[in-house]
């Protein structure tokens, strides 16, 4: 039976002219990370990606791996990934993996847009 966080898991997507904005709500676990991989990597071939992680309650290693993979793919294409206001849990997991310096961070969507240059 799904937990409340799994029941509430959502990925909101909005396409702008030069970037795709995603907001993730709930827990990024091994079951739903594969579901969003396709969306993220498809967007990463076309535009910069702004990723709002402020409402992520949990992120597992496959979720961090997806962020790493997306960052690498964007970088190869001359695009950027900006993480918007990652929750304390997300920050903790990113820090534990040693990937903190790999990502750009912003406190808001407007601030993230400015990072795109």
N, C-alpha and C positions, 0 to 999 in steps of 0.2 A: 504494500500500500504506500503511495507517495506521501512524503512528508509535506507539511504546509508550504515550506520553501519551494519544493519541487512543483507543487500545484500552482504556485504563483510565479514560476519562472517565465520571464518574457524577454524577448529581444525586440526592441523598437528600432526601426530603421527609417532614416530620412535622407534623401539624396539632395545635395546642394550642387552648385555649379562646379566647384573644385574639390569637394570632399563628400564622403558619406559619413553620416553621424549615426552611431549606434548607442543605445542606452540599454544596459543589461540590468534586469531586476530579478533578485532571488539568488539562488545558489547555482554556481557553475560547477556541476559535477561531471563524472565520467559519462553518464547517460546523455546529458544534453550538450556537452561540449562538441560532440561529433555533429549534432544537429546544426550548431551555429558555425562550425568550421567552413562549411560550404558558402554561407552568406558572407562571412568575413573575407575569405580568400578570393571570392568573386569580386567583391568591392575593392580589394587591395590590388587588383590588376588594372583598375580604372582610375582611381582617385586616391587622394589622401584619406586617412581614416581618423575620425575623432570618436573616441570610445569612452562613454560616461560609465564609470564603475562605482558611482556613489551609493548605489543601492544593492550592491553585490554583498550578500551575507556570508558567502563561502566560495572559495575557489580552490580547486584541487590541482594537482600537478599537471594534469592534461590541459587545464585551462591556462596555466602559466606557459606551458609549451605552445599552445595556440597563439598566445600574445607574442612570444618569441618568434614563432614561424611567420606570423603576420608582419612583424616589424622587419624581419629579414627580407621578405618578399617585397614589401613597400620600398625598402632601402635600395634594393637591386633595380627597381623601376624609377628611382629618383623621387619617390613619394615619402611622406612622413606618417607616423602613427603618434597621436597624442592621447594620453590617458587623462581623462577629466575626473578630478576629485576621487581617486580610488578610496574605497572604504578602508577603515583601520585593518580589517581582516585581509583585504587584498594587499595593502602595503606590507603587512607582516609577512605574508607568504612570498611576495616579490623579494623582500629583504632577505629572507631565509635562503632563497635560491641564489642570491648573489647577482640578480639581474637589475638591481635598482638603477644603475647608471645607463642601462640599455634603453630606457624609455624616456620620452619627454612628458612632463606633467603640467597640467593647468588646473586652475581653481574654478573655471567656468568655460562654457562653450565659446564665449567671445574671446577669452584669453587663449583658448586653444586655436581659434582661427588665426590669431596673431602669430602663433608659432609657425604657421605654414609659410609665412614670408610672402 
